[in-house]
Amino acid sequence: MELERFTRIAEAGDALPLARLVNLAGEGLPLHIWSTMAAPDQDPWEVGRERQAEKARDGQIHVVDFGEGPVASLTGYAIGPTPEPIGAEFPALFRPLQELENLALNSWYVNVLACFPETQGRGIGTHLLNLAEKIAADRGISRMSVIVSDDNHGARRLYERVGYAEKARRRCVSDGWQTEIQNWVLLTKEL
């Protein structure tokens, strides 16, 4: 299947499936975060939809859409040459993730790569990773990076199949989030 013709920049109207895809990629962590951000009478999914609509309006998300809305999404960004400070006030939940990002300086970071389960196995993840590499190369970035959980074997297989290798890992800090994840794993690839 020629996936390029089904790939487009996300629109604000895609916010609901985008929020679902982000939560899928983040193994439930996004919904936990949105729950902490929501007003007392606000649905946490509404927070997620608002955040994804904003990113879509800024042109930050690519999606695969076969005509009935996004079935997969890619969000990424450049990590520059300077590590982000991790001071005493830095939230414990995010500390291991930021420590790993700080080990991936000068890379294009795949922040979200997700595909709904019913469309997996069709080459969509590989297609979006190829797109991410093209975006990185167009910006003069010669290294890719991504963080996955140690128990997400499907994602790990996908990344390793296209040339990513483990660089480092950090213990997951749940800090009130109910999860089985033991470690976050940084994978990188030289282009």
C-alpha positions, 0 to 999 in steps of 0.5 A, a space after each residue: 500500500 502506498 501510505 504516502 498518499 494517506 499521510 497528512 498533517 493533523 488538524 484540530 478536528 482530529 483531536 479525539 483520535 489523537 488523544 487516544 493515540 497519544 495515550 496508547 503510545 504513552 501506555 496510559 501515562 498521558 491520561 494520568 497526567 491529564 487527570 492531574 491537570 483537569 478541573 474538578 468537573 472536567 473530563 481528563 480526555 477533554 484536557 488531552 483533546 485540547 492539548 492535541 488540538 493545539 499541537 495540530 493547529 501548530 502543525 506538529 503532528 503527522 497522521 495516517 488517515 484512510 478517509 475516516 480519521 487518523 489511525 496512526 500518528 507521529 509527533 517529534 521534535 529536535 533535541 538540541 545540544 544542551 541538556 535540560 536542567 533537572 533541579 530539585 523541583 523537577 517532577 519525579 515522574 518525569 525525571 527518568 524520562 528527562 535524564 534519557 532525553 538528556 542522553 540523546 542530544 542533537 537528535 530528532 526525538 520520536 515523542 509519539 508514534 502510535 497506531 490503533 491495534 486494528 491497523 497494526 501489521 500494515 507497515 504504518 509504523 515503519 512508514 511513519 519512522 521513515 517520515 521522521 527520518 526524512 524530517 530529521 535529515 531535512 533539518 540537518 539532524 543525523 541521529 534519531 531517538 525514542 524512549 519506550 518501556 521495557 515491556 513494550 515488546 512490539 514497539 521495541 521490535 519495530 524500532 530495532 528492525 529499522 536500526 535503533 539500538 538501546 543506549 540507556 535505561 532508567 527506572 520508572 518512577 510511578 509517583 501515583 501512576 498505576 503501571 507495571 513498567 519497570 524501566 524506560 529505555 532510550 533507543 537511538 539510531 544514526 542516520 
